[in-house]
């Protein structure tokens, strides 16, 4: 890949070794693995961000439940799963 920017990161020795091992095992470059990992992390982070915004919107709109209601729902779900 010739277009793009170079980004440098200092990795702990153990993590760098694991990266090298994976690179050899799957016959891909370290850069390819790092690009894949960062791309996946950024996608997950974007989803978390969007979910947080949606949750804050729900709070602003008054769509909340009390702590006791939440506990009751959790306990009910646990009983349903054990019964299944």
C-alpha positions as CSV (number, residue, x, y, z in Angstrom):
1,X,0.0,0.0,0.0
2,X,1.7,3.2,-1.1
3,X,-1.0,5.8,-0.4
4,X,-1.8,6.8,3.1
5,X,0.1,7.9,6.1
6,X,2.6,6.2,8.3
7,X,1.6,5.9,11.9
8,X,4.1,4.8,14.5
9,X,3.2,3.0,17.8
10,X,5.4,1.6,20.5
11,X,4.3,-1.9,21.5
12,X,5.3,-3.9,24.5
13,X,7.7,-6.6,23.5
14,X,5.3,-9.4,24.2
15,X,2.6,-7.8,22.0
16,X,5.1,-7.1,19.2
17,X,6.2,-10.8,19.3
18,X,2.6,-12.0,19.1
19,X,2.1,-9.6,16.1
20,X,5.2,-11.1,14.4
21,X,4.1,-14.7,15.1
22,X,0.6,-14.0,13.7
23,X,2.1,-12.3,10.7
24,X,4.2,-15.3,9.8
25,X,1.4,-17.8,10.6
26,X,-1.2,-16.2,8.3
27,X,1.4,-14.9,5.8
28,X,0.3,-11.3,6.0
29,X,2.4,-8.2,6.8
30,X,2.4,-6.6,10.2
31,X,1.0,-3.5,8.5
32,X,-2.0,-5.5,7.2
33,X,-2.8,-6.9,10.6
34,X,-2.5,-3.5,12.2
35,X,-4.8,-2.0,9.6
36,X,-7.3,-4.7,10.1
37,X,-7.2,-4.4,13.9
38,X,-7.5,-0.6,13.9
39,X,-10.3,-0.7,11.3
40,X,-12.3,-3.2,13.4
41,X,-11.7,-1.3,16.6
42,X,-12.8,2.0,15.0
43,X,-16.0,0.3,13.8
44,X,-16.7,-1.0,17.2
45,X,-15.9,2.3,18.8
46,X,-18.3,4.1,16.4
47,X,-21.1,1.7,17.3
48,X,-20.4,2.3,21.0
49,X,-20.5,6.0,20.4
50,X,-23.8,5.8,18.5
51,X,-25.3,3.6,21.2
52,X,-24.3,6.1,23.9
53,X,-25.9,8.9,22.0
54,X,-29.1,6.9,21.6
55,X,-29.0,6.1,25.3
56,X,-28.6,9.7,26.2
57,X,-31.5,10.6,23.9
58,X,-33.6,8.1,25.7
59,X,-32.8,9.7,29.0
60,X,-33.5,13.1,27.7
61,X,-36.9,11.9,26.5
62,X,-37.6,10.4,29.9
63,X,-37.5,6.8,28.7
64,X,-35.9,5.4,31.8
65,X,-36.6,2.8,34.5
66,X,-35.8,2.8,38.2
67,X,-33.0,0.7,39.7
68,X,-35.6,-1.6,41.3
69,X,-37.4,-2.1,38.0
70,X,-34.0,-3.0,36.4
71,X,-33.2,-5.5,39.1
72,X,-36.7,-7.1,38.7
73,X,-36.2,-7.4,35.0
74,X,-32.8,-9.0,35.4
75,X,-34.1,-11.5,38.0
76,X,-37.0,-12.4,35.7
77,X,-34.7,-12.9,32.8
78,X,-32.5,-15.1,34.9
79,X,-35.4,-17.3,36.0
80,X,-36.6,-17.6,32.4
81,X,-33.2,-18.7,31.2
82,X,-32.8,-21.3,34.0
83,X,-36.3,-22.6,33.1
84,X,-35.4,-22.9,29.4
